[in-house]
Amino acid sequence: MSLAGPSPRARPTGAGGLRPVADGDPRLLHHVVHGYRRAYRLAGSGPAVVLIHGIGDSSATWADLIPGLAGRHTVIAPDLLGHGASDKPRADYSVAAYANGVRDLLGVLGIERVTLVGHSLGGGVAMQFAYQFPERTDRLVLVSTGGVGREVNPMLRAVSLPGADLVLSALRLPGMRVQARLVTELMRLLNTDLGQDASDLLNLVDALPDATARSAFIRTLRAVVDWRGQVITMLDRCYLAQGMPTMLLWGSRDSVLPEVHAHRAHAAMPGSRLEIFEGAGHFPFHSDPVRFLSLVEDFIATTTPADWSADRWRELLRAGRPGTAVGRPDDARNRAVERGLRDASERSAT
């Protein structure tokens, strides 16, 4: 559940000469899908990489990375529905709906298979995409991803409560903005974990300029968070990622989703890689874009795209999640029914 990152205009060029993509870059394109205008950035050529931002953010959050990735890849960075320059209708803002939206945009662009890089909520969308469309997924790169545990920053739990729209509106008042800046600067000077993310989190206010944007944000947040914490989890289906090259990237001082989630996801995803950015917060690709880009490019170059098999998928589903009950009484009856169906199918075929 990423909060808004700074716009390219507000952030200097990344270290090591990474060139940001300006807000007015002509590669910010639009397509109307299902009647809604969807914005996205498109650059480069080669195997496709999709960059999925988090809640309250937009494709501009990847500005420092797009040019580097575009040297070897076709890069697609959408503004999810309800975010950035995309439409913000009263619609379904669930993780599954976002995965469908990514699939449909790729269909419009004629792209069949992709490596997915998802940040925070975008990581949950990437995981959901891989779950719904494994035959179209080459690899997963999950950055400070949601869906790994109930723990989440208390501010997000608070915003999920009734009346959040009034609070978000008040935060845009000039006097409140000055006070918020002073508080975030104090947290940074005190070297708190929240201070690592303070400037990025405060930009949430700038990303919600009107009631329509605030409504889309709140609807998205409530689909994944309530007053007790994160509602959804990917841990119950992580075992299906066997054979899917996966890399987890996390900041050691993430104030939104704690580092313990990184180790939890790593343990639950067989064969996954884990990289911790020491001292970084919720946006490790902002803190050290050079290292981030290097890790992603190396991961793509040194892994083979997933080879999805319907038979293997069926085997994994039937075996179930490790540690859960197997061999229930209904299993023998189920197998008998399945044998009968196969026999009937074979007889009709002859």
C-alpha positions in Angstrom: 0.0 0.0 0.0 2.4 2.6 -1.2 1.7 6.2 -0.5 2.4 8.9 -3.0 6.0 9.4 -4.1 7.4 12.8 -5.0 6.8 14.0 -8.6 9.8 14.0 -11.0 9.9 17.8 -10.8 10.3 17.6 -7.0 13.1 15.0 -7.0 16.6 15.5 -8.4 18.1 13.3 -11.0 19.0 10.0 -9.5 22.5 9.0 -8.5 24.8 7.6 -11.1 23.2 9.6 -13.9 19.8 8.0 -14.0 17.6 10.3 -16.0 14.1 11.1 -14.7 11.1 11.1 -17.1 9.4 14.5 -16.9 5.7 14.9 -16.2 5.2 16.2 -19.8 7.1 13.3 -21.4 5.3 12.3 -24.7 5.4 8.7 -23.6 2.6 9.3 -21.2 -0.1 7.7 -23.3 -3.8 6.9 -22.9 -6.2 4.2 -24.0 -9.9 3.9 -23.2 -10.6 0.4 -21.8 -14.1 -0.6 -20.8 -15.1 3.1 -21.2 -12.5 4.4 -18.8 -9.4 6.4 -19.8 -6.2 4.7 -18.6 -2.9 6.5 -18.6 0.4 4.7 -18.9 4.1 5.3 -19.8 5.7 3.3 -22.6 9.4 3.1 -23.4 12.0 0.9 -25.0 11.9 -2.4 -26.8 12.6 -6.1 -26.0 11.0 -8.4 -23.4 8.2 -6.6 -21.5 8.5 -5.3 -17.9 5.4 -3.9 -16.2 6.0 -1.4 -13.3 3.0 -1.2 -10.9 2.9 1.6 -8.4 1.2 1.6 -5.0 -1.9 3.3 -3.6 -2.0 7.1 -4.0 1.0 7.0 -6.4 1.3 7.0 -10.1 3.7 5.8 -12.9 5.8 8.9 -12.2 7.2 7.2 -9.1 9.3 5.0 -11.5 10.7 8.1 -13.3 14.4 7.4 -12.4 14.2 3.8 -13.5 12.3 3.8 -16.8 15.1 5.1 -19.0 17.6 2.5 -17.7 15.2 -0.4 -18.0 14.1 0.7 -21.4 17.6 0.1 -22.8 16.9 -3.7 -22.9 13.1 -4.0 -22.3 9.7 -2.7 -23.3 8.7 -0.9 -20.2 5.0 -0.3 -19.4 4.1 1.7 -16.3 0.4 2.2 -15.9 -1.5 4.7 -13.8 -3.9 2.3 -12.1 -7.6 3.2 -12.3 -8.3 5.9 -9.7 -4.7 7.1 -9.8 -2.5 9.6 -11.6 -3.9 10.7 -15.0 -6.3 7.7 -15.3 -10.0 8.1 -14.7 -11.4 7.9 -11.2 -14.9 6.4 -11.4 -17.0 4.9 -8.7 -15.8 1.4 -9.6 -14.2 -1.8 -8.3 -10.8 -1.0 -6.7 -10.0 -4.5 -5.4 -6.7 -6.1 -6.0 -8.3 -8.6 -8.4 -9.9 -5.8 -10.4 -6.5 -4.1 -10.7 -4.9 -7.3 -12.0 -7.7 -7.6 -14.6 -7.0 -4.0 -15.6 -3.3 -4.7 -16.1 -4.2 -7.8 -18.2 -6.6 -5.8 -20.3 -4.1 -2.9 -21.0 -1.5 -5.5 -22.0 -4.2 -7.0 -24.3 -4.7 -3.6 -26.0 -1.0 -3.3 -26.4 -0.6 -6.8 -27.8 1.8 -8.0 -25.1 1.5 -11.6 -24.1 4.0 -12.2 -21.3 5.6 -9.9 -18.8 8.0 -9.5 -15.9 6.1 -7.7 -13.2 7.6 -5.2 -10.8 5.2 -4.2 -8.1 5.6 -1.7 -5.2 3.5 -2.0 -2.0 -0.2 -2.4 -3.2 1.3 -2.8 -6.7 3.2 -5.9 -5.3 -0.1 -7.3 -4.3 -1.5 -6.6 -7.7 1.5 -8.3 -9.3 1.0 -11.4 -7.1 -2.7 -11.4 -8.0 -1.8 -11.1 -11.7 0.5 -14.1 -11.4 -2.2 -16.1 -9.6 -4.9 -15.2 -12.1 -2.8 -15.3 -15.2 0.3 -17.5 -14.5 0.6 -18.4 -18.2 1.4 -14.7 -18.9 3.9 -14.1 -16.1 7.6 -14.5 -16.6 8.9 -13.3 -13.2 7.9 -11.3 -10.1 9.8 -8.5 -8.4 8.0 -7.5 -5.2 9.0 -4.3 -3.6 7.9 -3.6 0.0 4.8 -5.5 -1.0 1.5 -5.6 0.7 -0.4 -8.8 1.7 2.2 -10.4 3.9 0.8 -9.7 7.3 -1.7 -7.7 9.3 0.9 -5.1 10.4 0.6 -1.7 8.6 1.3 1.9 9.5 -1.4 3.1 11.9 -2.1 6.1 9.7 -3.4 3.8 7.0 -5.7 2.0 9.5 -7.0 5.4 10.5 -7.7 6.5 7.0 -9.8 3.4 6.5 -12.3 4.6 9.1 -15.5 6.6 8.4 -14.9 10.4 8.1 -11.5 9.9 6.5 -12.5 12.1 3.5 -13.0 15.1 5.9 -9.6 14.6 7.4 -7.8 14.3 4.1 -9.6 17.5 2.9 -8.4 19.3 6.0 -4.8 18.3 5.4 -4.8 20.3 2.2 -5.5 23.6 4.0 -2.5 25.9 3.9 -2.0 26.1 7.6 -2.2 22.3 8.0 0.3 21.8 5.2 2.9 24.0 7.0 2.4 22.1 10.3 2.6 18.7 8.6 5.9 19.8 6.9 7.3 20.8 10.3 6.3 17.5 11.9 7.8 15.4 9.0 11.0 17.4 9.2 11.2 16.8 12.9 10.8 13.1 12.4 13.5 13.1 9.8 15.9 15.0 12.1 15.2 12.6 14.9 16.1 9.8 12.6 12.9 7.8 13.1 11.8 5.1 10.7 8.8 7.2 9.8 11.2 10.1 9.1 12.7 7.9 6.3 9.4 8.0 4.5 8.1 11.4 5.7 8.5 13.4 2.5 7.1 10.6 0.3 4.1 10.1 2.6 3.4 13.9 2.8 3.1 13.9 -1.0 0.0 11.9 -0.6 -1.8 15.1 0.0 -0.6 16.5 -3.3 -1.8 13.4 -5.1 -5.4 13.9 -3.9 -6.3 17.3 -5.3 -10.1 16.9 -5.2 -13.0 14.8 -3.8 -13.0 12.4 -6.7 -9.3 11.5 -6.2 -9.9 11.2 -2.4 -12.8 8.9 -2.9 -10.9 6.6 -5.2 -8.0 6.5 -2.7 -10.3 5.6 0.2 -12.1 3.0 -1.8 -8.8 1.4 -2.8 -7.5 1.5 0.8 -10.6 0.0 2.3 -10.3 -3.0 -0.1 -7.1 -4.0 1.6 -7.0 -2.3 5.0 -9.4 -1.8 7.9 -8.9 -0.5 11.5 -7.2 -3.8 12.5 -4.6 -3.8 9.7 -4.2 -5.5 6.3 -7.3 -7.5 5.3 -5.9 -9.6 2.5 -3.0 -12.0 2.4 -1.0 -13.7 -0.3 0.6 -16.2 2.1 -2.1 -18.7 1.6 -1.3 -19.1 -2.1 2.5 -18.5 -2.1 3.1 -22.2 -2.6 1.8 -21.8 -6.2 4.9 -19.6 -6.9 7.1 -22.7 -7.2 8.9 -22.4 -10.5 8.1 -18.6 -10.7 11.3 -16.6 -10.5 10.7 -14.1 -7.6 12.7 -11.4 -6.0 11.8 -9.5 -2.9 13.2 -6.0 -2.3 12.7 -4.2 1.0 14.0 -1.2 3.1 15.3 -2.1 6.5 13.5 1.0 8.0 10.2 0.7 6.2 7.7 2.6 8.3 4.6 1.4 6.3 5.2 -2.3 6.0 7.9 -3.7 8.4 11.0 -5.6 7.2 9.7 -8.7 9.0 7.2 -9.0 6.2 10.1 -9.4 3.7 11.5 -12.5 5.6 8.0 -13.9 6.0 7.4 -13.7 2.3 10.8 -15.1 1.5 10.2 -18.1 3.7 6.8 -18.7 2.1 7.9 -18.4 -1.6 10.2 -21.4 -2.5 13.3 -20.3 -4.4 12.8 -16.6 -4.0 15.6 -14.0 -3.7 15.7 -11.4 -0.9 17.5 -8.1 -1.0 17.4 -5.7 2.0 18.3 -2.0 1.4 19.9 -1.0 4.7 18.7 2.3 6.0 16.0 2.7 3.3 12.3 3.2 4.0 9.2 2.2 2.1 10.6 3.4 -1.3 14.0 1.7 -1.7 14.0 2.5 -5.5 13.9 6.2 -4.5 16.6 5.8 -1.9 19.1 4.0 -4.1 17.8 3.8 -7.7 21.2 2.7 -9.1 21.4 -0.4 -6.9 17.7 -1.1 -7.5 18.1 -1.0 -11.2 21.2 -3.2 -11.1 19.4 -5.8 -9.0 16.3 -5.9 -11.3 18.4 -6.1 -14.5 20.6 -8.8 -13.0 17.6 -10.8 -11.8 16.0 -10.7 -15.3 19.3 -11.6 -17.0 20.1 -14.6 -14.7 16.7 -16.2 -14.5 14.6 -18.2 -17.0 11.0 -17.1 -17.5 8.5 -19.3 -15.7 7.3 -22.3 -17.7 3.7 -22.6 -16.6 2.1 -26.0 -16.9 -1.6 -26.7 -16.3 -0.7 -30.2 -15.1 1.8 -28.8 -12.6 -0.6 -26.2 -11.4 -3.2 -28.9 -10.8 -0.7 -30.9 -8.8 0.1 -28.0 -6.6 -3.5 -27.1 -6.0 -4.4 -30.7 -5.1 -1.4 -31.0 -2.8 -2.4 -27.8 -1.1 -0.5 -25.4 1.0 2.3 -27.0 3.1 1.2 -27.6 6.7 -2.5 -27.8 5.9 -4.6 -31.0 6.3 -4.5 -33.5 3.4 -6.1 -36.9 2.9 -9.5 -35.8 4.1 -12.4 -38.4 3.8 -13.8 -36.7 0.7 -10.6 -37.2 -1.2 -11.2 -40.9 -2.1 -14.7 -40.1 -3.3 -13.4 -37.1 -5.3 -10.9 -39.3 -7.1 -13.5 -41.9 -7.9 -15.8 -39.2 -9.4 -12.8 -37.8 -11.4 -12.0 -41.3 -12.8 -15.6 -41.8 -13.8 -15.6 -38.5 -15.7 -12.4 -39.3 -17.5 -13.7 -42.8 -18.4 -16.9 -41.3 -19.8 -14.9 -38.7 -21.8 -12.7 -41.4 -23.3 -15.8 -43.5 -24.3 -17.5 -40.5 -25.9 -14.2 -39.8 -27.8 -14.2 -43.3 -29.3 
